[in-house]
Amino acid sequence: MAAPDTSTPPRFGTGRRKPRTLRQHIARRLLVLVPASLLAVVVMKMGWLEQAADRLQFDKLAWFDNTKLVEHLRVTVTHDGLTDVPSRCLVPVLIGDDPPNATRVDFMSKGTKGCPAKPGSFEKLFTIKVDRADRILYTDAGSPGQFRLLSR
């Protein structure tokens, strides 16, 4: 039995092509990774990722779960342009003594580092009325006290 020949380095390429060099390997990886990373950043900054997650997770039963409802409203408020305040600076407050078919959610702007409100203050921006049974949203943004249908 003959011993294997260890004097020639193993070839990783297959077929008739020459094997890739390390430089070619790195260049091909970067050619894929850099545009993919930039696309991921753009999708995140535009809010498309939050909207897609909201569409997948918010179903008919989620209207009766306060946590899911508040997250859905946060995405809806920022997507529909009801406020210029970033979503991390919005504080939704559920009014606890409302009936289930007319739940009110007050949206406040908190004044912390990186938020436009005065430091240490909470400013009321607007109110959203939620009809959970019919899955309808009303808002008084821009006209306090006068509620109008919030488009979906």
C-alpha positions as CSV (number, residue, x, y, z in Angstrom):
1,M,0.0,0.0,0.0
2,A,1.5,3.3,-1.1
3,A,1.5,6.4,1.1
4,P,-0.6,9.4,-0.1
5,D,1.4,12.2,-1.8
6,T,1.6,15.1,0.6
7,S,4.0,17.3,-1.4
8,T,1.3,19.0,-3.5
9,P,-1.2,21.3,-1.8
10,P,-4.9,20.3,-2.0
11,R,-7.0,22.1,-4.6
12,F,-10.3,23.6,-3.5
13,G,-11.5,24.5,-6.9
14,T,-13.5,22.1,-9.0
15,G,-13.6,21.7,-12.7
16,R,-11.4,23.5,-15.3
17,R,-11.2,26.9,-13.5
18,K,-8.3,28.0,-11.5
19,P,-8.9,28.1,-7.8
20,R,-9.9,31.5,-6.3
21,T,-7.3,33.5,-4.5
22,L,-8.0,34.9,-1.0
23,R,-8.3,38.4,-2.5
24,Q,-11.0,37.2,-5.0
25,H,-12.8,35.4,-2.2
26,I,-12.9,38.5,0.0
27,A,-13.9,40.7,-2.9
28,R,-16.9,38.5,-3.8
29,R,-18.0,38.4,-0.2
30,L,-17.9,42.2,0.1
31,L,-19.7,42.6,-3.2
32,V,-22.7,40.8,-1.6
33,L,-22.4,41.9,2.0
34,V,-22.0,45.7,1.6
35,P,-25.2,46.3,-0.6
36,A,-27.1,43.9,1.6
37,S,-26.1,45.8,4.8
38,L,-27.0,49.1,3.2
39,L,-30.4,47.8,2.2
40,A,-31.0,46.5,5.7
41,V,-30.2,50.0,7.1
42,V,-32.4,51.8,4.6
43,V,-35.3,49.4,5.3
44,M,-34.9,50.0,9.1
45,K,-34.7,53.8,8.8
46,M,-37.7,54.0,6.5
47,G,-39.8,52.0,9.0
48,W,-40.7,49.3,6.6
49,L,-39.5,46.6,9.0
50,E,-41.8,47.8,11.8
51,Q,-44.8,48.0,9.4
52,A,-44.2,44.5,8.1
53,A,-43.9,43.1,11.6
54,D,-47.1,44.9,12.6
55,R,-49.0,43.5,9.7
56,L,-47.8,40.0,10.5
57,Q,-48.4,40.1,14.2
58,F,-51.5,42.3,14.6
59,D,-54.6,40.1,14.0
60,K,-58.3,40.2,14.9
61,L,-57.7,39.0,18.5
62,A,-54.9,41.5,19.1
63,W,-57.5,44.3,19.3
64,F,-58.4,43.0,22.8
65,D,-54.8,42.8,24.0
66,N,-53.7,46.2,25.4
67,T,-50.0,45.6,24.8
68,K,-50.4,44.6,21.1
69,L,-52.9,47.4,20.6
70,V,-50.6,50.0,21.9
71,E,-47.7,48.8,19.7
72,H,-50.0,48.8,16.7
73,L,-51.1,52.4,17.5
74,R,-47.5,53.5,17.9
75,V,-46.7,52.2,14.4
76,T,-49.9,53.6,12.9
77,V,-49.3,57.0,14.4
78,T,-45.8,57.4,13.1
79,H,-46.6,55.8,9.7
80,D,-49.7,58.0,9.1
81,G,-47.8,61.2,10.0
82,L,-50.0,62.2,12.9
83,T,-46.9,63.5,14.7
84,D,-43.3,64.3,13.9
85,V,-42.2,63.0,17.3
86,P,-40.1,59.8,16.9
87,S,-41.8,56.6,18.1
88,R,-39.3,56.1,21.0
89,C,-40.5,59.5,22.4
90,L,-44.2,58.6,22.3
91,V,-45.9,57.5,25.5
92,P,-49.4,56.0,25.0
93,V,-51.7,56.2,28.1
94,L,-54.7,53.9,28.2
95,I,-57.7,55.4,30.0
96,G,-58.8,52.6,32.2
97,D,-62.4,53.5,33.0
98,D,-63.7,53.5,29.4
99,P,-66.0,50.8,28.0
100,P,-64.4,48.2,25.7
101,N,-66.1,49.7,22.6
102,A,-64.8,53.2,23.2
103,T,-61.3,52.8,24.7
104,R,-59.3,56.1,24.6
105,V,-55.5,56.2,24.3
106,D,-53.8,59.5,25.0
107,F,-50.5,60.0,23.2
108,M,-48.0,62.1,25.1
109,S,-44.5,63.3,24.1
110,K,-41.9,62.6,26.8
111,G,-39.1,65.1,27.4
112,T,-35.9,63.1,27.6
113,K,-32.6,63.1,25.9
114,G,-33.1,63.0,22.1
115,C,-36.8,63.9,22.3
116,P,-38.2,67.3,21.1
117,A,-40.3,68.0,24.3
118,K,-38.9,70.1,27.1
119,P,-36.8,68.0,29.5
120,G,-38.8,66.5,32.4
121,S,-42.2,67.2,30.8
122,F,-45.0,65.2,29.2
123,E,-47.0,67.1,26.6
124,K,-50.3,65.7,25.4
125,L,-50.3,65.4,21.6
126,F,-53.7,63.9,20.8
127,T,-56.2,61.1,21.7
128,I,-57.2,58.0,19.8
129,K,-60.5,56.3,20.4
130,V,-60.6,52.6,19.7
131,D,-63.7,50.6,18.9
132,R,-62.4,47.1,19.5
133,A,-65.5,45.2,18.4
134,D,-65.6,46.9,15.0
135,R,-61.8,47.5,14.8
136,I,-62.2,51.2,14.0
137,L,-59.8,54.0,15.1
138,Y,-60.8,57.7,15.6
139,T,-58.3,60.5,16.3
140,D,-58.5,64.1,17.3
141,A,-55.0,65.0,16.0
142,G,-55.1,68.6,14.8
143,S,-58.5,69.3,16.2
144,P,-58.7,68.6,19.9
145,G,-62.1,67.2,20.9
146,Q,-63.4,66.6,17.4
147,F,-62.8,63.0,16.4
148,R,-62.5,61.8,12.8
149,L,-61.9,58.4,11.3
150,L,-58.3,57.3,11.1
151,S,-57.6,55.8,7.7
152,R,-56.1,52.3,7.7
